[in-house]
Amino acid sequence: MKTFTCIVCPVGCKLEVTQDAAAPQGYRVTGNRCARGPRYAVEEMTCPKRTVTSTVPMVGGGWMPVRTADSVPKESIDRVLAAMRSIVAPREAQLGDVLAGDIAGTGVNVIACDDGPASAWKPQAAQHNQ
């Protein structure tokens, strides 16, 4: 048996998953309050996936927050992050624009999470009280 806290909705159900050859997809899931919980639990058991977030530099300075448009297999995260390091966002990038397709061979695009350049994040110098 394996226990998960469901992250599909804000309720955070405690799911218990056990292998059961007679159950659909080979797993019995209990503790869910909605139909999405069992899907999440079975995916976590068979092929866990995550959405990957990062920031990439913009042409001319600043940083653009980005994320994968869909979740990627957990074992691909390191490859996805390494491939994201080669992305440079154009100044005209807008929220939802595809900045890279099929990142690291996952079939998932990387998209902008904000509009640039007016909202381009620029690191602030450390402020020290004197």
N, C-alpha and C positions, 0 to 999 in steps of 0.2 A: 504494500500500500504506500502511496505517496500523497502528501498533502500540499495544496497550493492555496494561496490567497488569490482569488480571481481579480484581474485588473481590467476587465471589459467595461465595467460601469463603476460608479462611485460606491456601491454597496460594500464591495470587498468580501464576498462570500468565502468561507473556508471550505474548499473542495477536497474531498477524499476520492482518490482514484485507485482502483484495483483492477488487475487484469481479470477478465472474465470472458472466456471463449464464447459463451452464449449471448453476451451483450453486443449491441451494435458497435462496430469498429474494434471489438475485442477488449473494451474497457467499460467498467461500471463507475459512474460518477455520482456522488451524493453530496449534499450540502448546498447545491445551487438553488437560487431563487428565481432564475429565469432560464430560458432555453439557450442563451449564449454561453453560459458557464460550462456545460459539457463539451461544447466545441472547443473552447479555450483549453480546457484540461486535456483533452485528447491530443490537441496540437502540441501542448507542452510535453506530453509523453512521447510523441512520435517524431515531431520536427519543430522544436521551439524556434520562434521567430521574434525579431525585434525591429523597431524603427530606429534608424541610426541618425543622430543629429550631430552637427559640427558647425564650424564657421570656416569660410574660405575668403581669401583676399579678393578685393575688387580692383579692377583696373583704375589706376590713379589714386589708390589709397582707401583705407577703411576696410571693414569686414562685413560679409554678408552671411547671416545665419541660413543654414541649409539643412535639409533632412531627406531621407529616402521617401519616395512617394508611397511606398508600401513597405511592409515588413520584409526583412531578409532573413534567411536561415542564420541562427545564432553562430554557427561555425564560420560564417562568411564575414562577420563583423570586422575582423582585423584587415582582411583584404579590401573591404569597402572603405574603411578609414584611410588605408594607404592610397587607394585610388582617388579619394576625395582630396588628398594633398596636392594633386595636379590640377585641380579646378581653380580657375580665376574667373570671377563673375564679371560680366560686362557692366558698365555704369548704368545702362538702361534696364537692367534686370528688374523684374517686377514680381510680386508675390505670386507663387505658383509656376513661374517660368521654369522650364526644364533646362538645367545647367549641364547635365551629363546624362546620357542614356545608357541603359544596360550596365550600370556600375559594377565593375569586377565580375562581369559575366553572370550576374544574378537575374537579369531581365527586369530590374527595377531602376527607375530614373531617380536622379537627384534633383530636387526642386528648391527654388528660393523661398525663404520663409518671411521675407520682408520686401519692401520696395527700396530701390537704391536710386541715386546716391544720397538723397536728403536724409534718409534714415540709416545710412551706413554707420555701423557701430565703430567708434574709434576708442581705443583704450585710453583711459584717463591716467595721468601721472599720479603716483601715490601721494596722498595728502597726509601730512604729518602735523600734528598739533605742536606748536612751539611756544 
